[in-house]
Each structure stands twice: as C-alpha cells, then as structure tokens.
Amino acid sequence: LATCYTPEISYAYYSVQHILRELWSGWCFRYMHATGATFVFILTYLHILRGLNYSYSYLPLSWITGLIIFLISIVTAFMGYVLPWGQMSFWGATVITNLLYFIPGLVSWICGGYTISDPTLKRFFVLHFIFPFIALCIVFIHIFFLHLQGSSNPLGYDTALKIPFYPSLLCLDIKGFNNVLVIFLAQSLFGILPLAHPDNAIVVDRYVTPLHIVPEWYFLPFYAMLKTIPNKTAGLLVMIASLQLLFLLAEQRNLTSLIQFKFA
C-alpha cells in the first residue's frame, strides 16, 4: 500500500482509487488493512478490560507500557484515517487539529501551515508508516516487564505455584486465533458490517462541509466527550483526563495498603 500511495493532496484520493481498481488484489490489501485496524482496537479494548478486571495495574511498568502502545495506536489510526483524503478524512482532521488552537503555534507546527494541506498529508503518511514499528518495539518491552512477575501474578508474590502454558493455554490461544482469523477474513472479503462512512468515498471539497463528522467507531468514546462539551478546550482536557485516569491506576499500589481485599 505504501509503495502505491501518493502523499500529495492532488493525487492522494486518486492513488487510493488506483490501488482499489487497478492493482492486482489491491482492494483486498486495502480492506484487510482497514479491517485489521478495527480488530487491533477490538482486541486492545478487550485486553484493557481484562487488565482492569484482573488488576494488572498492580504491575505498573507493564500497565504503563501497554497504555503507551494504546496511545500510539490511537495516533497512528487517526493519521491513517486522513490519508485517503476523502471528505470525512479532511474535515475530521480539520476539526481535531483545530482543538489544539489554544496552544500558540501548535497547529502550524503539526500541520505545516495554518490548515490541513499538502505538508500535513506528507507528515501523516511518514508517521503513519513509522509509528507501528515504534509500537512493536514497546510491545517487546511490555512483554519483558510482564514476564518479570508473570501475567497471572498481579500482586508480584514470589511463589512456586506456576500455571503451565502448555498444552491447555496454548490450545486455547490457537482456538481464539482461528476464531478471530475467520471473522477477520469474513469482514475483509465480504464486508459484513459497513465500517467506513460513504462520505469518505467522495473527493475532498473544501467548500462543502459534511452534515456530521463521523469518526471511526474506535474513536467514538473520545469524540463523545468532545461533542457533549460546548467548550472545545474543556472537551479536549476531559478527553486527556480520561486517558490520564488509566495511567493513575498504576499508582494504586502506593495509594493503598489494602491491596489484597480484591482477592479475599
């Protein structure tokens, strides 16, 4: 996809159409790429909920590195959403970047100008390509910190009671992987659920605003915070605070001495 995409505002939309219509299996690569992003966030949200349920936040280094991976995924997905250069991509990027206006010079520094333009598209394309590799490096760090205590030992006790990974858990992982793979291929090849908005299949028109800015589903919790609060700066601060609360969970070992009550 990266070799055939053109990060230039006059050709970006048409290069995506060229990938879909002219390249051999280009449509398959494009839809598997988009569906893959959806599944990454599905599994990430489930992983975070599992960590909250089993109190993995008592392993602060593992918890924080995992949240950093989550933040990198959000930024990567947002920049990737801009790259097709359709109506929803352009206006969604315009709305989100304009939230940063209260910091002088930040919008110009990110966009390379006063508005979303050609330098913005080039920067987003390069960063969208690089960030997954950065996230992959942090994944290895995340796994390293996790194995210091063990994923089934959130309190960090030094115990000889270990749960063997093979064969039961390995078979369960293979079964889960096969189930996810079947659903992933069904969604990618047949489009069971319409995940993309039709307006993003329209070339950018700077003089026509969409009726509604509709982000991808995995951005909806954050978009709801921005939408329900009239003041844009306050909405942005609430959104940042919601993410910061997840980081603060890593401090609960220091904030309470009754860390065993949940397991009684």
N, C-alpha and C positions, 0 to 999 in steps of 0.2 A: 504493500500500500504506500509506503513512504517513497519508494522509487518512482511511482507513477503519479504521485500527488504534486501539484504545483502551488507552493505557498505565495500566491500573488493574487490580489483581490480581483483582477480582471479574468483570471483563469482558474481560480480555486474551485468554484462551483462546477465548471465545465470539465475540470480534470476528474472530479468525483463521478460525474456522469459518464466520462470516458472509461473509468475503471468499471463501472456497473454494466455498461452496454457493449464495450468493445474488447476488453481484455478477457482472455480465457479464464473462466471461473472467477472473474473479478467481483461479480455480485456475491458469490459465496464467501470470498475473503472479507468483503466489506460487512456483510451481515453477521458473519461469525465474529468479526472484531467488535461490532456494536453489541451483539448478544453476550459476548464474553465480558464486556464491561458490566452489563447488568448482573451477570452471575457472580462476578467478583464482589459486587456490593451486596448481593443477597447473602453470600457466604460470609462476608465481612460483618454484616449486621448480626447474623446468627452467631458468629464467633464472639462478638462483643457481648451479646445477651447471655451466651453460655459462660463467658468470663465473669459477668456480673452475678449470675446465679451461683457459681461455684467459688466466688470470692477470689478470683485470680488477681484482683487488685492488691491483695496482700503480698504479691510478688511485684514490687514497684518497678523494677527495671524491665521486666517482661511486659508489664501493663503499659508503661510509657512508650517503649519502642513499638508496641503494637498500635498505640494511638497515633504515633508519628507516621506509621505506614498508612493508617486510615486517612490522615490529613493529606499525605502525598497523593493518595488515590483520589481524593476529592478534587484537588487542584488539577491533577492530570486529566480527570474526566471532564472538568469544566473547560480546559483548553482544547480537549478533543472535540467537545460539543461545538466549539466555534469554528473548527476547521472546514466543515462542509460549506460554509459561507452561504447558508440559506437565510430566509427571513427570520426564523426563530433563533438561529445561531447569532446573527448580527445584533438583533435587538436584545436578546438575552445577555450577550456580552456587554452591550452598552449600558443596560440597567445595572448590572452587577459592578462594573468598573466605576460607574458614577457614584456608587455608595462610598467610595474612598475619597470623595472630594474634600472632606473636612480636614484631610492631611495635605498641606500645601505641597504641590509638585508631585504627589504620589501617582496620580492618574497619568500625568505626562511621562513619568518615569516607567510605568508599566506598559503603557500603550505606545510609547514612542511619539506621542503627539497629543493634541487636545481631545481627539476622538479615536474610536476604533478605526484603524486604517491598515495600510499595507505593512508598515513596521510591526504592528500588533500581530498580524497574521503570521509573519515570519518568526517572531519570537515565540508565539504559542506553538507553532509547529516544531521548532527545535526543542523547546522544553517538554512538549508532549512526548517526544521521542526519547529524551534523556531521563525523565523522571521515573519511568518504570524500572530502569536499571538501578537507580538510586534506591528505590523501594526494595528491589531484590537484595541489595547489599544489607539493608536494615532487617530484612527477613532473616538472614543468617544470624545477625546479631540477636534478634528476637528469640530465635530457636536456641542460641547459645545460652542466653540468660535463663530461658525456660528450663533447660536441662541441668542447670546448677542445682535446683531443688527438686525438679520433677513436676510434671503437669498435674499429677494427682495429689500433690502435697502443698497446697496453698499456704499453710502455716509455716512451712520451712523446717519441720521437725526432722531431726536425724534419725531415721527409722530404717530397720532392715526389712520391713514389710513392703515389698515392691509388687506392683501389678505387672505381670508379664505382657509384653506387647504381642508376642507370637504364641499361638495362632489366632486366638479369638478376636483381638482388636484389629489385627491385620486383615482378617476376613471381613470384618465389619467395614473397615475403611475401603476395601476393594468393592464391596457391595454398594456403599454410598457413592463412590466414584462412578460406578457404572450407571447408577440411577441418575446422577447429575448429568452424565455424558449423554444419556438418551434424551433427557428433557432439553439439554442444550442443543443437540442436533435437530430435534423436532422444531424448536423455536427458530433456529437459524435457517433451516431449509424450507419450512412451511409457514412461518410467521403466525403462530397460533394466537399470540397476543400482539396487538399493534402498539409497539413501544415508542416509535418515533412519531412526532407530530407532522401532519401533512404540510403545514406551512414551511417546514424546513426543506421541502422539495421545490420551493419557489426561489428563484434567484433574488439576491438582495435588492431591495428598493429602499433607499434612504428616506424617501418622502412618503412612504406608506407604513404606518405602524400596525402590527397585528392587533386583533381585538383583545387578546390576552397573551401575556408572556407565560408559556407553559414549559417549565424545565423538565428534565428527565425525572423519572419517579424517585430516584435515589437522592435527589436534591429537595424533594417536597418538604421534609421537616424543616429545613433551613429556610426555604422560600416562604413557608407559612409564617415563620417568625418575622421575616421582612415585610410580608404582606399585611399582617394584622396590626403592626405598629405604625402609626402615621408618620412619625419622625424617622427618616432614613438612618440617621446616625444611631438613634436609640435601638432600632431594629438590628443594625449591624453589631452593636455592643451586646445585645441579648444573644445573638447567634454565636458570637465569640465566647460569651459566658457559658453557653450550653456545652460547648466543647471543653472549656476550661474545667467545668464540673467533673468531667470524666477524668481529667488529669489529677484533680484534687482527691479522687478516690484512692490514689496511690499513697496518700498521706494518712489514711485512716489508721494504719498500724501505729503511727506516732500520736494520733489524737485520742486513742482509747486504749486502755489496758485490758478491756474485756473482749479480747479478740476470739475467745473460744465459745462465746454464748451461741453463735450461729450453729455450731456443730454439736451442741449438747443434746 
